């Protein structure tokens, strides 16, 4: 399982997961807590299964069959 989440995406997921978890604790809304746990977990493991299903990645250079690999510059003069 290769990482498909960028550093910015990871930080947003962790913050959002914690926020939803706190809201769920104080409001006792179970589904918010479940959503918060899932979002937090994807941020902590650096992998989003939904991104994986569709071959999407927020990482700049991710080895995926759906994204072209960056070309190396040829410095022959």
Secondary structure, DSSP 8 states (H G I E B T S, - for coil): ------HHHHHHHHHHHHHHHHHHHHHT-HHHHHHHHHHHHHHHHT--HHHHHHT---SSS---TTS----------
